[in-house]
Amino acid sequence: MRSDVTHFRCEIDGPVATVALDRPERKNPLSFESYAELRDWFRDLHYDDEVRAVIFAPNGGNFSSGGDVHDIIGPLTRMNMKELLAFTRMTGDLVKAMVGCGKPVIAAVDGVCAGAGAIIAMASDLRIATPEAKTAFLFNRVGLAGCDMGACAILPRIIGQGRAAELLYLGRSMSAEEGHAWGFFNRVVARDALMDEACAMAQRIAEGPGFANMMTKTMLAQEWSMSLDQAIEAEAQAQAICMQGNDFRRAYEAFVAREKPVFGGD
């Protein structure tokens, strides 16, 4: 997996990749280039067997302030409809790439987490926050609809329809305490413990059965549009595939030997 990226930070340590936007002096806004490079990186991740978990980290005390006012919002006001649609499809493709990458993604949220930054946290599988985290889906505050990058589909599934509607209509900030109570954040930890907590969670995931975790992520996404009967049948097929894998055998043999299984990811 490539770590030689240009428009964001990327460090790969064994089976865990850590990425972060890299403009801390401006609270890590996204640019056209960072959107596209992140999209391509997550697309490529789908085909990487070495990385088993991803941490999307803050940088300089903030997660991301969203689309850059000068580099993105200004130019958008001068684009025609075809150009605008190409941009909104590209940003949505980042979410689709994150959901489809096959690896659990942990968002470690600190400070400002707004606009597209909030979407990146939302599109992650797990979210850890500091008490200082302020998350805002603030699209309507800049004259846009709340239905951005899948927010109207994904956010209600995480926190419920009414709570999602409140955040998307008002564009207000959600505190870490609210986010935890509403189920957006899995846990809230002190700022100086954030990355340790995220790394420990990522390492635990990475030590698990990689192929099976990929299947879990796939089914979590695909079952949104299935009936219960379809979902149960899809899970039956998915589980039967996993039962053919070596990790299932490794777990059984370790149990018989009263040892902890060491998974190979296959």
GULOPA-459532 format. One record per atom (N, C-alpha, C): residue in three letters; x, y, z. Coordinates in steps of 0.001 Angstrom, whole numbers, plus 500000, padded with zeros to 6 digits. Each point is the difference from the previous one (the first is absolute). Layout:
N
ALAXYZ ...
This chain:
266
MET500837498807500000 MET499163501193500000 MET500873501243500000 ARG499648500987499189 ARG500813501205499856 ARG499919500880501247 SER501162500443500465 SER500048501010501052 SER500607501298499489 ASP500460499990498732 ASP500633501182499414 ASP498956500907499352 VAL499071500480500827 VAL498929500859499516 VAL500449501451500083 THR499277500865499307 THR500405501401499886 THR499119500941500804 HIS498692499720500046 HIS499048500985500514 HIS499400499638501363 PHE500523498951500632 PHE499650499683501375 PHE501132499163500584 ARG499964499796501299 ARG501032499202500660 ARG499588498539500026 CYS500962499120499850 CYS499725498564500062 CYS501203499280500580 GLU499759499244501053 GLU501044499171500602 GLU499452498579500128 ILE500796499043499598 ILE499592498601500082 ILE500948499274500932 ASP499448499446501056 ASP500765499260500997 ASP499434498590500073 GLY500635499087499283 GLY499487498630499955 GLY498620499969499382 PRO499011499450500712 PRO498670499870499429 PRO499105501220500205 VAL500521501072500594 VAL499185501180500292 VAL500518501205499224 ALA499106500639499262 ALA500323501242499295 ALA499357501168500734 THR500743501084500141 THR499469501211500619 THR500082501132498989 VAL498859500616499717 VAL499949501114499063 VAL499474501234500723 ALA500381501155499514 ALA499544501262500584 ALA500158501102498972 LEU499098500940499999 LEU500167501189499177 LEU501141500829500575 ASP500671500746499152 ASP501274500582500436 ASP500067501503499759 ARG498984500700500469 ARG500034501463499968 ARG499562500511501376 PRO500761499645501031 PRO499559500306501366 PRO499852501488500282 GLU500751500830499281 GLU499913501438500236 GLU498643500576499604 ARG499237499228499189 ARG498660500425499579 ARG498936498970500415 LYS500316499237501011 LYS499088498986500547 LYS499687498900498984 ASN500973499709499153 ASN499950498840499096 ASN498815500002499032 PRO499855501049499210 PRO498937499974498992 PRO500358499057498859 LEU498984499583499273 LEU500196499184498809 LEU500137500898498778 SER500762499541499029 SER500134500674498718 SER499522499048498903 PHE499880500505498772 PHE499651499113498893 PHE500988498839499928 GLU501276500309500211 GLU501045498984499871 GLU499944498969501118 SER499755500450501237 SER499971499036501101 SER498757499113499918 TYR498868500555499576 TYR498817499168499755 TYR500355498862499035 ALA500563500365498861 ALA500266499012498948 ALA501047498982500436 GLU501040500471500681 GLU501048499067500409 GLU499517499052501090 LEU499192500502500933 LEU499416499114501015 LEU499079498971499349 ARG499179500450499054 ARG499119499063499279 ARG500805498889499354 ASP501055500374499293 ASP500804498995499304 ASP500727499086500984 TRP500468500544501120 TRP500717499200500989 TRP499071498950500609 PHE498778500407500358 PHE499064499035500577 PHE499541498977498955 ARG499889500408498752 ARG499675499021498953 ARG501096498947499894 ASP501262500449499988 ASP501116499054499900 ASP500080499091501228 LEU499580500515501144 LEU500077499226501246 LEU499205498701499909 HIS498956500017499216 HIS499168498804499832 HIS500825498804499523 TYR501070500263499266 TYR500797498925499409 TYR501266499709500785 ASP500143500600501169 ASP501192499804500822 ASP499714498984501101 ASP500795498943500061 ASP499777498959501008 ASP500812500226501266 GLU500918500950499979 GLU500863500222501158 GLU499344500905501046 VAL499385501086499552 VAL499321500921500924 VAL498651499412500390 ARG499741499929501293 ARG498751499399500482 ARG499119500983500767 ALA500519501171500321 ALA499219501015500701 ALA500585501365499694 VAL499134501017500023 VAL500413501366499691 VAL499552500928501119 ILE500872500904500398 ILE499642501083500917 ILE499998501293499197 PHE498891500736500038 PHE499968501342499426 PHE500196500946501174 ALA501159500616500078 ALA500435500706501196 ALA499834501511499876 PRO499985500695501141 PRO500047501461499973 PRO501434500462499784 ASN500165501290499846 ASN501332500558499818 ASN500009501405500596 GLY500857500216500976 GLY500101501321500596 GLY498803500400500829 GLY499296499015500569 GLY498874500303500878 GLY498656500094499325 ASN499950499743498688 ASN498728500031499271 ASN499936498850499004 PHE498781499528499747 PHE499784498923499043 PHE499967500578498586 SER498967500776499684 SER499922500669498701 SER498887501038500033 SER500277501141499385 SER498999501065499906 SER499149499887498749 GLY500196498946499210 GLY499190499795498804 GLY500615500630498767 GLY499169500283499005 GLY500481500573498751 GLY500606501376500207 ASP501152500221499421 ASP500711501264500171 ASP499212501154499376 VAL499801501071500767 VAL499209501140499531 VAL500602500609498740 HIS501311500177499990 HIS500647500680498883 HIS500314499045498847 ASP500419498773500335 ASP500431499068498961 ASP498848499222499365 ILE498869499874500722 ILE498878499229499468 ILE498737500847499862 ILE499533500597501084 ILE498698500667499969 ILE500010501168499028 GLY501060500809500015 GLY500091501103499048 GLY499910499535498566 PRO500845499069499572 PRO499921499506498620 PRO498648499371499653 LEU499340499334500963 LEU498709499378499713 LEU498957501025499598 THR500073501193500560 THR498998501031499668 THR500134500477498553 ARG501104499655499343 ARG500219500445498621 ARG499873498852498987 MET499605498808500474 MET499890498847499112 MET498606499877499401 ASN499921499328498848 ASN498694499694499413 ASN499476498680500572 MET498789499618499624 MET499367498824500590 MET500790498715499745 LYS500516499840498793 LYS500765498788499687 LYS501226499892500888 GLU500701501109500199 GLU501187500007500842 GLU499648499746501459 LEU498886500583500449 LEU499568499797501385 LEU499630498549500256 LEU499315499383499044 LEU499601498606500174 LEU501218499088500014 ALA501000500323499192 ALA501232499209500025 ALA500650500080501379 PHE499963501184500610 PHE500581500161501335 PHE499203499233501054 THR498674500151500016 THR499211499330501032 THR500050498481499851 ARG500104499521498771 ARG500169498556499812 ARG501362499539500502 MET501020500812499788 MET501343499650500464 MET500053499930501524 THR499364500947500687 THR500013499970501461 THR499214498796500512 GLY498894499692499346 GLY499252498805500381 GLY500788498734499760 ASP500847500010498975 ASP500832498831499725 ASP500992499730501117 LEU500411501045500731 LEU500865499774501162 LEU499273499171501044 VAL498747500331500278 VAL499218499221500966 VAL499829498567499513 LYS499667499844498720 LYS499836498646499462 LYS501303499202500082 ALA501127500678499786 ALA501291499315500097 ALA500298499588501437 MET499654500846500968 MET500205499648501405 MET499124498817500394 VAL498734500040499591 VAL499072498920500334 VAL500403498703499305 GLY500540500117498792 GLY500316498815499213 GLY501434499528500096 CYS500811500597500878 CYS501432499673500030 CYS500301498640500623 GLY499022499412500702 GLY500193498671500569 GLY500741499968501320 LYS500416501147500525 LYS500751500072501246 LYS499249500909500983 PRO499847499594501246 PRO499368500882500985 PRO500787501305500140 VAL499275501110500023 VAL500601501327500126 VAL499567500611501331 ILE500964500462500775 ILE499737500630501294 ILE500291501486499869 ALA499008500839500272 ALA500209501445500017 ALA500359500423501418 ALA501153500620500159 ALA500436500540501287 ALA499773501507499946 VAL498933500466500619 VAL499513501368499797 VAL500390500898501161 ASP500658501096499654 ASP500384501003500982 ASP499714501375499416 GLY499574500935500822 GLY499799501361499549 GLY498928500116498932 VAL500280500819498986 VAL499032500270498940 VAL499833498779499097 CYS498750499631499794 CYS499641498898499102 CYS498734500457499280 ALA500178500697498894 ALA498870500720499401 ALA499877499716498514 GLY498778500154499493 GLY499752499842498578 GLY500462498651499498 ALA500841500007498979 ALA500515498747499455 ALA500833499237501017 GLY500591500706500976 GLY500705499308501074 GLY499054499157500826 ALA498809500544500284 ALA498985499234500721 ALA499532498810499181 ILE499938500173498681 ILE499610498895499121 ILE501036498884500054 ILE501271500347499995 ILE501052498982500082 ILE499874499217501304 ALA499751500706501107 ALA499790499302501268 ALA498773499100499918 MET498917500511499418 MET498767499231499853 MET500217498752499158 ALA500798500107498932 ALA500223498884499089 ALA500938498951500573 SER500661500323501105 SER500876499024500655 SER499151498956500725 ASP500615498894500340 ASP499274498915500669 ASP499857500242501496 LEU501014500602500595 LEU500038500249501435 LEU500526501406500224 ARG499532500639501068 ARG500395501380500260 ARG500335500173501479 ILE501186500560500255 ILE500436500340501353 ILE500212501505500037 ALA499564500649501068 ALA500102501454500076 ALA500675500431501289 THR500485501220499981 THR500439500671501221 THR498869500905500479 PRO500026500426501262 PRO498968500929500473 PRO499985501306499213 GLU501107500328499343 GLU500090501250499241 GLU499421499887498594 ALA499588498813499584 ALA499497499800498640 ALA498680500736499793 LYS499902500722498908 LYS498777500695499605 LYS499674499588498570 THR498911499273499840 THR499643499434498701 THR498793500738499443 ALA500116500498498776 ALA498911500780499412 ALA499821499651498529 PHE498789499601499658 PHE499617499801498602 PHE499397501332499549 LEU500873500947499684 LEU499585501398499921 LEU499643500465498594 PHE499586499078499145 PHE499762500341498601 PHE498935501082499838 ASN498927499950500807 ASN498952501003499800 ASN500437501386500459 ARG501057500061500780 ARG500514501301500432 ARG500763500704498886 VAL500329499266498939 VAL500609500632498836 VAL499039499949498806 GLY498704499856500295 GLY498982500064498956 GLY499798498736499218 LEU500460498866500533 LEU499866498728499296 LEU499110499039500773 ALA499561498948499321 ALA499168498973500631 ALA500854499105500892 GLY499347499408500990 GLY500694499061500879 GLY500307498676499341 CYS499428499763498821 CYS500193498712499316 CYS501310500038499231 ASP501095499903500712 ASP501319500104499385 ASP500805498746500277 MET500540499394498969 MET500913498853500125 MET499381498847500787 GLY498694499819499866 GLY499344498874500655 GLY499494500274501397 ALA500010501260500444 ALA499619500302501379 ALA498571499589500318 CYS499067500222499069 CYS498598499675500283 CYS499748498496500011 ALA500918499227499453 ALA499872498541500038 ALA500694499400501208 ILE501214500490500296 ILE500831499356501014 ILE499733500534501403 LEU499926501329500145 LEU499888500581501341 LEU498767499515500762 PRO498798499919499375 PRO498853499480500753 PRO500181498567500471 ARG500768499210499287 ARG500236498617500408 ARG500905499923501220 ILE500785501048500226 ILE500896500014501147 ILE499321500587501226 ILE499328501142499835 ILE499459500718501164 ILE498490500112500000 GLY499321499529498961 GLY498547500097499945 GLY499548501170499134 GLN498783499872499460 GLN499478500972499045 GLN499838501394500605 GLY499403500076501176 GLY499741501303500599 GLY501274500747500361 ARG500954499304500563 ARG501257500644500380 ARG500772500428498753 ALA500010499134498981 ALA500670500366498754 ALA499336501226499380 ALA498675500029500014 ALA499285501145499433 ALA500388501287500725 GLU500107499939501319 GLU500379501187500768 GLU501363500522499570 LEU500969499107499884 LEU501342500435499630 LEU500046500512498567 LEU499250499373499095 LEU500061500380498595 LEU499193501259499706 TYR498884500230500712 TYR499209501213499800 TYR500623501214500688 LEU500557499799501176 LEU500528501129500761 LEU501472500268499707 GLY500735498983499569 GLY501422500160499758 GLY500789500291501257 ARG499427499668501145 ARG500658500328501264 ARG501054498968500361 SER500834500362500943 SER501064499117500447 SER499462498966500991 MET500429498770499835 MET499685498921500933 MET501198499807500914 SER499784500100501292 SER501105499824500947 SER500399498530500070 ALA501171499757500550 ALA500454498624500178 ALA499052499239500917 GLU499507500670501042 GLU499075499355500934 GLU498712499597499297 GLU499446500920499194 GLU498807499656499222 GLU500293498855499043 GLY501106500107499285 GLY500337498979499020 GLY500145498624500613 HIS500532499952501213 HIS500130498717500695 HIS498634499486500434 ALA499183500882500559 ALA498667499590500460 ALA499121499553498831 TRP500196500599498846 TRP499186499683498830 TRP500521498815499200 GLY501173499507500348 GLY500554498856499295 GLY500883500355498821 PHE500259501283499782 PHE500908500372498919 PHE501425499618500372 PHE500398500309501219 PHE501316499622500486 PHE499916498733500822 ASN500913499076499748 ASN500057498769500782 ASN500506500257501407 ARG500905500969500122 ARG500496500372501319 ARG500639501382499924 VAL500113500615501172 VAL500662501294500136 VAL501147499836500980 VAL501181500445499607 VAL501185499844500838 VAL500737501335500061 ALA500876500128500965 ALA500793501218500135 ALA500862500211498759 ARG500258501260499701 ARG500767500336498791 ARG501329499262499941 ASP500698499926501119 ASP501317499361499972 ASP499927498476499908 ALA498785499461500083 ALA499825498549499878 ALA499376499597498672 LEU499662500990499158 LEU499225499712498791 LEU500718499033499065 MET501218500301499630 MET500685499159499030 MET500377498650500589 ASP500316499957501290 ASP500262498703500633 ASP498768499116499931 GLU498829500602500259 GLU498748499240499956 GLU499701499537498581 ALA500184500894499035 ALA499740499640498606 ALA500967498923499520 CYS501260500136500368 CYS500999499000499594 CYS499721498643500624 ALA499575499993501266 ALA499691498733500663 ALA498810499324499328 MET498998500791499647 MET498833499435499319 MET500379499490498617 ALA500795500776499266 ALA500417499587498664 ALA500856498732500067 GLN500873499919500984 GLN500852498823500131 GLN499167498766500329 ARG499006500179500852 ARG499136498858500334 ARG499242499516498767 ILE499515500954499195 ILE499329499625498757 ILE500976499301499060 ALA501218500562499882 ALA500994499448499080 ALA500412498592500385 GLU499952499696501284 GLU500354498660500459 GLU498863499001499798 GLY498846500484499632 GLY498843499137499776 GLY500025499380498614 PRO498959499282499650 PRO499931499341498694 PRO499715501016498894 GLY501022500355499239 GLY499883501083499030 GLY498937499781498940 PHE499946498798499426 PHE498993499725498974 PHE498600500075500592 ALA499831499458501186 ALA498686500032500644 ALA499589501435500355 ASN500972500822500428 ASN499679501401500276 ASN499588500729498729 MET500656499677498894 MET499600500568498718 MET498570499620499667 MET499657498753500266 MET498646499532499709 MET498981500713500889 THR500349500198501273 THR499105500729500901 THR499751501410499481 LYS501069500693499601 LYS499851501367499482 LYS499150500013498737 THR500234499032499125 THR499232499912498765 THR498524499811500284 MET499674499099500911 MET498594499722500279 MET499333501148500748 LEU500735500672500868 LEU499433501174500671 LEU499539501040498984 ALA500740500138498918 ALA499625500961498959 ALA498911499452499089 GLN500128498773499571 GLN499062499462499009 GLN498606499741500559 GLU499918499703501286 GLU498701499628500563 GLU499082501189500242 TRP500486501218499792 TRP499127501172500127 TRP498777499884499098 SER500221499484498804 SER498925499990499003 SER499346498638499845 MET500243499089500927 MET499438498655499912 MET498798499832500924 SER499101499130499605 SER498966499560500929 SER500644499069501025 LEU499262499680501068 LEU500548499097501010 LEU500316498639499395 ASP499101499478499165 ASP500249498701499371 ASP501255500045499132 GLN500165501078499240 GLN501189500129499157 GLN501264500093500847 ALA499907500745501101 ALA501167500178500861 ALA500420498680500639 ILE499041499247500477 ILE500328498722500635 ILE500632499049498988 GLU499480499973498784 GLU500583499144498972 GLU501411500476499619 ALA500172501316499875 ALA501320500538499662 ALA501004499674501097 GLU499582500096501255 GLU500891499683501109 GLU500312498501500041 ALA499031499172499644 ALA500257498562499953 ALA501103499695498988 GLN499913500635498841 GLN501021499776498978 GLN501352500556500435 ALA499989501200500580 ALA501250500613500450 ALA500679499153501066 GLN499210499498500932 GLN500584499213501083 GLN500526498661499500 ALA499293499410499035 ALA500483498739499424 ALA501340500204499304 ILE500165501162499341 ILE501282500311499366 ILE501089500116501057 CYS499697500701501105 CYS500987500165501069 CYS500371498669500637 MET499048499070500055 MET500276498697500599 MET500970499168499176 GLN500179500390498732 GLN500981499322499160 GLN501399500575500194 GLY500102501101500726 GLY501277500676500160 GLY500891499349501042 ASN501283500312499912 ASN500969499432500925 ASN499864500556501414 ASP499521501242500132 ASP499860500576501336 ASP498966499250500841 PHE498972499487499381 PHE498997499207500723 PHE500646498738500558 ARG500829499364499162 ARG500718498802500448 ARG501005500353501100 ARG500695501109499835 ARG500975500414501014 ARG499325500239501355 ALA498837500619499971 ALA499282500261501244 ALA499596498703500675 TYR499536499037499220 TYR499604498703500564 TYR501201499279500606 GLU501093499969499266 GLU501180499295500497 GLU500563500657501250 ALA499965501337500050 ALA500476500700501191 ALA499092499725501191 PHE498692499938499763 PHE499059499707501078 PHE500262498602500574 VAL500202499047499125 VAL500268498626500448 VAL501290499950500803 ALA500993500764499584 ALA501293500003500681 ALA500036500967501182 ARG498867500660500251 ARG499895501005501065 ARG501039501104499831 GLU500114500467498771 GLU500913501086499656 GLU499211501139499359 LYS500627501158499942 LYS499387501124499322 LYS500258499865498505 PRO498966500127499152 PRO500227499834498569 PRO500829501138499427 VAL500845499668499054 VAL500773500996499261 VAL499464499969498562 PHE499263501053499637 PHE499324500004498722 PHE500936500458498887 GLY499815499405498827 GLY500823500345498850 GLY499314500902499016 GLY498703500236500221 GLY499264500885499104 GLY499469499333498755 ASP500087498650499949 ASP499508499294498818 ASP499001498914500381 
